[in-house]
């Protein structure tokens, strides 16, 4: 991976991380203040909605940090090692958690007349899409496992060849 590519990706990751911290520090309190004015029959949605929002931002931050670490490993040439699996597993877990949070939001909003049924259906589709991303990362993890195994095998064969020579 080229130096410029790594720099650009890190700039994007840093901007997204800074934006997510801004959302946590500024936007969530403003959202909480706005939700205080809800109708009394919808007031019970305030706490679950805020918790789901904060946890959703945390899952995004976890993914961003893990991708940053993986980019660092790519830059150092150590991504094809067993240490990379830790970050990939965390990314998969974060995407599954995000899918569950979207599903939970749909469950919270489904009863009553708080939102239109189409919104709940849309949240179900988003849940499915986020879970699909987790499955794609799982497939990429399997490719990483194959690459690590081939790298180990190549190192073993190089060592044997050096002994022969």
Buried (B, 14 or more C-beta within 10 A) or exposed (E): EEEEEBEEBBEEBEEBBEBBEEBBEEBBEEBBEEBEEBEEEBEEBBEBBBEBBBBBBBBBBBBBBBBBBBBBBBBEEEBBBEEBEEBBBBBBBBBBBBBBBBBBBBEBBBEEEBBEEEBBEBBBEBBEEBBEBBEEBBEEBEEBBEEBEEEEEEEEEEEEEEEEE
